[in-house]
Amino acid sequence: GKQAQVNLLKGADIISGIRLFASESSSVQLSDGSNINAIDSGNINAIDGGNTLLLTTAGSSVINTLSVGQGALAFNNVNVFGTGSLNIKAAVVGSGFDASNYAGVLNAAFNSAPVVVGGQGNNTINFSNMTTSVRYTGQAGRDDITLGALNNDARLLLGAGNDTVTLSGTNTAKLELDFGAGIDTLAINDSADLSTGELTLTGLERILLVDTKAGDNPLSF
C-alpha cells in the first residue's frame, strides 16, 4: 500500500517496537498514556517524494527510541502534530525533525538530526554527544537547550520566549546562539570547556555560572 498507519489507544501497554515499511508515507498516532519502546523506519524506499514520518500525539506519550533515516533508502524526516506532551528519550533522524505544528510540550534528546524545529509550546531539547551538526529553530514558547561534548557545529535560533541554553562538557565545535526576544540565559556548567571551540552570542541578557558540586550556589551576571 501507499500509506502505513498505526493508531495507539489511551493507556496502551508498552509496545516493544514499531517497524514501518511503506511506499510513500507512514503515520503513527499516539493517544494519552502511550509508551513506545522503539519506532524504526527501517531501510525503505519512499517513492514519489514521500519520505516523511507523520507523528501525531494527544495526551502524554513516551517514545524511548525514534530511529528515522538510517540507510540510503530510509525515511529521512519526522513531522510532529497534536497536543499534550511528547517525550522522546533518544532520537536519530537522517534529515529533519519538524514540530512547528505541534502545540504540546516537547522533551527530546537527539543523537543526530541536521535540522530541528521546536514546537509551539515549551521545548526541552538535549543535543549532547551529537554525531551531526545541527540547526535548531525555536518558536514562541520557552526553549531549554543543552549542548554538551559537541564535535560538530551547532546553530540555535531560539525566537521569542525566555530561553535557556546550558553548556557542559568539552565542546570543540563552532556554536552560534541567537537568543531572540525574551529574557534569555546562558548557563555554563563547571564541566564546560570551550578552549578549543568557538562561541558566538546574540541577544543574550544573562549569563549563569553553575558549580555542580553539592551545596554550591551559581553565580550570575
N, C-alpha and C positions, 0 to 999 in steps of 0.2 A: 504494500500500500504506500500511498504518498505521505501519510502522516501517522505517527505513533503517539498515543496519548495515554497517560497514566493518571488516574484520579485516586487520591487517598482520602479517606473519610476521617471525621473527627474522632480523636482518641485512638488512631490506628496503632497497632503494635509496631515495635521496631522492625523495619524491613532491612534485611541483610544486604540487599543490593538491587539496583535497577540498572539493567544494561540495555541501552537503546540502539536499535538498528532501524533506520528509516531512509527513504529515498529523497525526501525533501526537507521535512522539519519534524521536530519532536516537541511535545509539550508535557510538562509534569505539573499537576495541580495539587497543592498541599493544603489541607484543612487543619483546623485547630488541633494541636496535640500530635501532629505527625512527627515521627522521629526516624530519619532515614540514615542508614549506616553508610551507603555509598550510592552515588549516581555516576555512571561511567558511560560516556558517549560511544565507547568502542571505536573500532577502526572502520569507519563507514564512509561511503562516497555520497555526498549530498549534491545531487544533480540539480540543475535549474537554479543554482544560486541559493538553495535553501540550506544554509549551513549554520542555523541558529537554534539553540535550545531555548524554548519559552518556559519559564518557571513562574508559576502563579501561586501565591500564598494567601491564606486567611487565618487569623488567629496566630498561635505560636507554633513555629516549625523549626526543626533542627536537622541539618544535614552534616554528618560527620566528615564525609569526603565527597567533593564535587570535582570530577575529572573530565574536562572537555578539551578536545584538540590535541590528543596525544597520538601522533602518527600523521602521515602526509595526507590521508584521506578522511580524517576525522572532522566532526563539527568543531568550529573554532570559536563561536560566540555564545554568550548567555545573555538573555534579556529577562529582567525580573519585573513582575507586575503584582498588584494586590495590596493588601493592608496587613496589619498585625505586626508580628516580629519574626525575623528570619535570622537564624544563627548558623553560619557555615564555618565549621571548625578548621577545614583545610581545603583550599581551592587551587586547582591547577587549570588555567584557562589559556587556550592556544593563542587567542587574539584579543577579543573584547568582552568585558563584563559591564552591562549597561542596566543600572537600576533607576534611571531618570524618571520612569513611570511608576516607580514603587513608592507608595505613600506610607509605608510602615517604618519600623525601626530595624536597621540592618547592622548585624555584627558579623564580620568576616575576616578570616586570616588567609592571605594569599601567599602561595609559594611561587606562582608565576602568573602574570597577566599584564601584557604590554599596555592595555588601555582599560581604565576602570572609571565608571561614572557612578557617583554615590546616589542614594535615594533622596526623596523629598523631605524625609524626616531626619532623625538623628542617625549618624553613622559612626560605628566604632570599627576601625579598619587597622589590621596589622600587616605591614609589608616587610617584616623582618625576614632575613635569610632568603630574599627573592633570588630566583635564578634568571630573571629577565629584568630589563629596565622597565619603568612604569611611569605612565602619565595618569594622574588622578584628577578628576574634576568634581568638586562638590556643588551643592545647591544651597537652598535657603536654610536648611537645618544645621545643627551643630555637628561638626566633624571632629572626632578624636582619632588621630592617626599615630601609629607607632612605626618608626623607622629604626631598624637595628641590624648591624652586621651586614651592610649592603656593599656589594662589589659592583653593582650595576646602577646606572643613573636613575634618579627619581625626580619628577617634576610634579608638584602639587599645586593646583589652582582651587583654592578652598571656597571661594564665593562668600555669600553672606553667612551670618551666624557667628556665635562666639566659639571659635575653633581652637583646638589644642593639638600641637604636634610634639611628640616625645621622641628624643634621640637617645639611643642606647647602643652599646657595643662598638666595635671598630668599623667605621664607615670609610671606605676608600673611594666612594663614588662621588659624582657631581650631584649635589642636592639643590634644587631650585624650589623655594617655598614662597608662594604668593598667597597671603592670608586673606586678602579681600576685605570686605566690610565686616564690622563687628569688633568686639574686644577680644583679641586673639593672643594666645600664649604659646611660646616655645619652651618646652620643658627639657632640660638637659640632665640626664642621669649621670651619676658619678662614674658609671662604666663607659660612658661615651668617649670615643677617641676619633677626632676629626682631623688629626695632624697630617694624614696622607690623603684626605679628601678635599672637596670644595663645597662651600655653603654660601648660597645667595638668598637673602631675605627681603621680602617686600610686604609692606602693610602690617608690620608686627607692632603690637602695643606693649607686650610684656614678656620678659624672659625669666624663667624659673630654674634655679639650680637645685637639683634634687639629690640629696645624700640618702642612699637607700639603706644605710645602716640603721638598725632599730634604735629608736629614741632620738634620732637627729631630725632637725627641722629644716625644711627647704628655705633657700634664700631667693628672694625675688627682687627684680629691679626693672 
